Amino acid sequence: CRAGAGALFEVKFFNKKCIIIPLMTHTTTHQVDNANAMASEYPEQFHVIAQSDIEKDPAALYELITNLLDKK
């Protein structure tokens, strides 16, 4: 999901695991800040990957998903 406060707290409320791809803008970093805060507080539930990392290497998202599934 993206890293809007509503989306993140809904994921937390329902206790689901989540990969966060925060929206990057030139005017604000609030989604990056939200994502990092949740991943820091709940590292087993929230995992962050930058959109720019996925754009550079689309396999990066696949690798993250695979690694998380292997941890089960």
C-alpha distances in whole Angstrom, upper triangle without the diagonal:
4,6,9,11,11,7,8,12,11,9,12,15,14,14,12,11,7,6,5,6,8,10,13,16,20,20,18,16,15,11,12,14,12,10,13,15,13,13,17,17,16,16,16,13,10,10,10,11,12,11,15,15,14,16,19,19,16,18,16,13,15,17,14,13,17,18,16,17,21,20,21
4,6,9,10,7,8,12,12,11,14,16,16,17,14,13,10,9,6,5,5,6,10,13,16,17,14,13,11,7,9,12,10,8,12,14,12,13,16,17,16,17,18,15,12,11,10,10,10,10,14,15,14,15,18,19,17,19,17,14,17,19,16,16,20,20,18,20,23,23,24
4,6,8,7,6,10,11,11,12,15,16,16,14,14,10,10,6,7,5,7,10,12,16,16,13,10,8,5,7,9,6,6,9,10,9,11,14,14,14,15,17,14,11,11,9,11,11,12,15,16,16,18,20,21,20,21,19,16,19,20,17,18,21,21,19,22,24,24,24
4,6,5,6,9,10,11,12,14,16,17,16,16,13,13,10,10,8,9,12,13,16,15,12,11,8,6,9,10,7,8,12,12,11,14,16,16,16,18,19,16,13,14,13,15,15,15,18,19,19,21,23,24,23,25,22,20,23,24,21,21,25,25,22,25,28,27,27
4,6,5,6,8,10,11,12,14,15,15,16,14,14,12,13,11,12,15,16,19,17,14,13,9,8,11,10,7,9,12,11,10,13,15,14,15,17,18,15,13,15,14,17,17,18,21,22,22,24,26,27,26,27,25,22,25,26,23,23,26,26,23,25,28,27,27
4,6,5,6,9,10,10,12,14,14,15,14,15,13,14,13,14,17,18,21,20,17,16,13,11,14,14,10,12,15,14,12,15,18,17,16,19,19,16,14,17,17,19,19,20,23,24,24,25,28,28,27,28,26,23,26,27,24,23,27,27,24,26,29,27,27
4,6,5,6,9,10,11,12,11,12,10,12,10,12,11,13,16,18,21,21,18,16,13,11,13,14,10,11,14,14,11,14,17,16,15,17,17,14,12,14,14,16,17,17,21,22,21,23,26,25,24,25,23,20,22,23,20,19,23,23,20,22,25,24,24
4,5,5,6,9,10,10,10,10,9,10,9,11,11,13,16,18,22,21,18,15,12,10,12,12,8,8,11,10,8,10,13,12,11,13,14,11,9,11,12,15,16,17,20,21,20,23,25,25,23,24,22,19,21,22,19,18,22,21,19,21,24,22,22
4,5,5,6,9,9,10,12,11,14,12,15,14,16,19,21,24,23,20,18,15,13,15,14,10,11,13,12,9,12,14,12,12,15,15,12,11,14,15,18,20,21,24,24,24,26,29,29,27,28,25,22,25,25,22,21,25,24,21,23,26,24,23
4,5,5,6,8,9,11,11,14,13,16,16,18,21,23,26,25,22,20,17,15,17,17,13,13,16,15,12,14,17,15,14,16,16,12,12,15,16,19,21,21,25,25,24,27,29,29,27,28,25,22,24,25,22,21,24,24,21,22,25,24,23
4,6,5,6,5,7,7,10,11,14,14,17,20,23,26,26,23,20,18,15,16,17,13,12,15,14,10,12,15,14,11,13,13,9,9,12,14,17,19,20,23,23,22,25,27,26,24,25,22,19,21,22,18,17,20,20,17,18,21,20,19
4,5,5,6,8,9,12,12,16,16,19,22,24,28,27,23,21,18,16,17,16,13,12,14,13,9,11,13,11,9,12,11,8,9,13,15,18,20,22,25,25,24,27,29,28,27,27,24,21,23,23,20,19,22,21,18,19,22,20,19
4,5,8,11,12,15,16,19,19,22,25,27,30,29,26,24,20,18,20,19,16,15,18,16,12,15,17,14,12,15,14,11,13,16,18,21,24,25,28,28,27,30,32,32,30,30,28,24,26,27,23,22,25,24,21,22,25,22,21
4,6,9,11,15,16,19,20,22,26,28,32,31,28,25,22,20,22,21,18,17,19,18,14,16,18,16,13,16,14,11,13,16,18,21,24,25,28,28,27,30,32,31,28,28,26,23,24,25,22,20,23,22,19,19,22,21,19
4,7,9,13,14,18,19,22,25,28,31,31,28,25,22,20,21,20,17,16,17,16,12,13,16,13,10,12,11,8,10,14,16,20,22,24,27,26,25,29,31,29,27,27,25,22,22,23,19,18,20,20,16,17,19,17,16
4,6,10,12,16,17,20,24,27,30,30,27,24,22,19,20,20,17,15,17,16,13,13,16,14,11,12,10,7,9,12,14,17,20,21,25,24,22,25,28,26,24,23,21,18,19,20,16,14,17,17,13,14,17,15,14
4,7,10,13,16,19,22,25,28,29,26,23,21,18,18,18,16,13,15,15,12,11,14,13,10,10,8,4,6,8,11,14,17,19,22,20,19,23,25,23,21,20,18,15,16,16,13,11,14,13,10,11,14,12,12
4,6,10,12,15,18,21,25,25,22,20,18,15,15,16,13,10,13,14,10,10,13,13,11,10,9,6,5,6,9,11,14,15,18,17,16,19,21,20,18,18,16,12,14,15,11,10,13,13,10,12,15,14,14
4,7,10,13,16,19,22,23,21,18,17,13,13,15,13,9,12,14,11,10,13,14,12,11,11,8,6,5,6,7,10,11,15,13,12,16,18,16,15,15,12,9,11,12,9,8,12,12,10,12,15,14,15
4,6,9,12,15,19,20,17,14,13,9,9,12,10,7,9,11,10,9,12,14,12,12,13,10,7,6,5,6,8,9,13,13,12,15,17,16,15,16,13,11,14,14,11,12,15,15,13,16,18,18,19
4,7,9,13,16,17,15,13,12,9,9,12,11,8,11,13,12,12,15,17,16,15,16,14,11,9,6,5,6,6,9,10,9,11,14,14,13,14,12,10,13,14,12,13,16,17,15,18,20,20,22
4,6,10,13,14,11,9,9,5,5,9,8,7,9,12,12,12,15,16,16,16,18,16,12,11,8,8,7,7,10,11,12,13,16,16,16,18,15,13,17,18,15,16,20,20,19,21,24,23,25
4,7,10,11,10,8,9,6,7,11,11,10,12,15,15,15,18,20,20,20,22,19,16,14,11,11,8,7,10,12,12,13,16,17,17,19,17,15,19,20,18,19,23,23,22,24,27,27,28
4,7,9,8,7,9,7,7,11,12,11,13,16,17,17,19,21,22,21,24,22,18,16,13,12,8,8,9,12,13,13,15,17,17,20,18,17,21,22,20,21,25,25,24,27,29,29,30
4,6,6,7,9,9,10,12,14,14,16,18,19,20,22,24,25,25,27,25,21,20,16,15,12,11,12,15,16,15,17,20,20,23,21,20,24,25,23,25,28,28,28,30,33,32,34
4,6,8,11,12,12,14,16,17,18,20,22,22,24,26,27,27,30,28,24,23,19,18,15,14,14,17,19,17,19,22,23,26,24,23,27,28,26,28,31,31,31,33,36,35,37
4,7,9,11,12,13,15,17,18,19,21,23,24,25,27,27,30,28,25,24,20,20,17,16,17,20,21,21,22,25,26,29,26,26,29,30,28,30,33,33,32,35,37,37,38
4,6,8,9,10,12,13,14,16,18,19,20,22,23,24,27,25,21,21,18,18,15,15,16,19,20,20,22,24,25,27,25,24,28,28,26,28,31,30,29,32,35,34,35
4,6,5,6,9,10,11,12,14,16,16,18,20,20,23,22,18,17,14,15,12,13,14,17,18,19,20,22,23,25,22,21,25,25,23,25,28,27,26,29,31,30,32
4,5,5,6,8,10,10,12,14,15,16,18,19,22,20,16,16,14,15,14,15,16,18,20,21,23,24,24,26,23,22,25,26,23,24,28,27,25,28,31,30,31
4,5,5,6,8,10,11,12,14,15,16,17,19,17,13,13,11,12,11,12,14,16,17,18,20,21,21,23,20,18,22,23,20,21,24,24,22,25,28,27,28
4,5,5,6,9,10,11,12,14,15,15,18,16,13,12,9,10,9,11,12,14,15,17,18,19,20,21,18,17,21,21,18,20,23,22,21,24,26,25,27
4,5,5,6,9,10,10,12,14,15,18,16,13,13,11,13,12,14,16,17,19,20,22,23,23,24,21,20,24,23,20,22,25,24,22,26,28,26,28
4,6,5,6,9,10,11,12,13,16,14,11,12,10,13,13,15,17,18,19,21,23,24,23,24,21,20,23,23,20,21,24,23,21,24,26,25,26
4,5,5,6,8,10,10,11,13,11,8,8,7,9,10,12,15,15,16,18,20,20,20,21,18,16,19,19,16,17,20,19,17,20,23,21,22
4,6,5,6,9,10,10,13,12,9,9,7,10,11,14,16,16,17,20,21,21,21,22,18,17,20,20,16,18,21,19,18,21,23,21,23
4,6,5,6,8,10,13,12,10,11,10,13,14,17,19,19,21,23,24,25,25,25,22,20,23,23,19,21,23,22,19,23,25,22,24
4,5,5,6,8,10,9,6,9,9,13,15,17,20,19,20,23,25,24,24,24,21,19,22,21,17,18,21,20,17,20,22,20,21
4,6,5,5,8,7,5,6,7,11,13,16,18,17,18,21,22,22,22,21,18,16,19,18,14,16,18,16,14,17,19,17,18
4,6,6,9,10,8,9,10,13,15,19,20,19,21,24,25,24,24,24,21,19,22,21,17,19,21,19,17,20,21,19,20
4,6,9,9,9,11,12,16,18,21,23,23,24,27,28,27,27,27,23,22,24,23,19,20,23,20,18,21,22,19,20
4,6,6,6,9,11,15,18,21,23,22,23,26,27,26,25,25,22,20,22,21,17,17,20,17,15,17,19,16,17
4,5,6,7,10,13,16,19,21,20,20,24,25,23,23,22,19,17,19,18,14,15,17,14,12,15,16,13,15
4,6,8,11,14,18,21,23,21,21,25,26,24,23,22,19,17,18,17,13,13,15,13,10,12,13,10,11
4,7,10,14,17,19,22,20,20,24,25,24,22,21,19,16,18,17,13,13,15,14,10,13,15,12,12
4,7,10,13,16,18,17,17,20,22,21,20,19,16,14,16,16,12,12,15,14,11,14,16,14,15
4,7,10,13,15,14,14,17,18,17,16,16,13,11,13,12,9,10,13,11,9,12,15,13,15
4,7,10,12,11,11,15,16,15,15,15,12,10,13,13,9,11,14,13,12,15,17,16,18
4,7,9,7,8,11,12,11,11,12,9,8,11,11,8,11,14,13,13,16,18,17,20
4,5,5,7,9,10,11,11,13,10,9,13,14,12,14,17,16,16,19,21,21,23
4,5,5,6,9,10,10,12,10,9,13,14,13,15,18,18,18,21,23,23,25
4,5,5,6,8,10,12,10,11,15,15,15,17,19,20,20,23,24,25,27
4,5,5,6,8,9,7,8,12,12,11,14,16,16,17,20,21,22,24
4,5,5,5,7,6,6,9,10,10,12,15,15,16,18,20,21,23
4,6,6,9,9,10,12,14,14,16,18,19,20,22,24,25,27
4,6,9,9,11,13,14,15,17,18,19,21,23,24,25,28
4,5,6,8,10,10,12,14,15,16,18,20,21,22,25
4,5,6,7,9,11,12,13,15,17,18,19,21,23
4,5,5,6,9,10,10,12,14,15,16,18,21
4,5,5,6,9,10,10,12,14,15,17,19
4,5,5,6,9,10,11,12,14,16,18
4,5,5,6,9,10,11,12,14,16
4,5,5,6,9,10,10,12,15
4,5,5,6,9,10,11,13
4,5,5,6,9,10,11
4,5,5,6,9,10
4,5,5,6,9
4,5,5,7
4,5,6
4,5
4
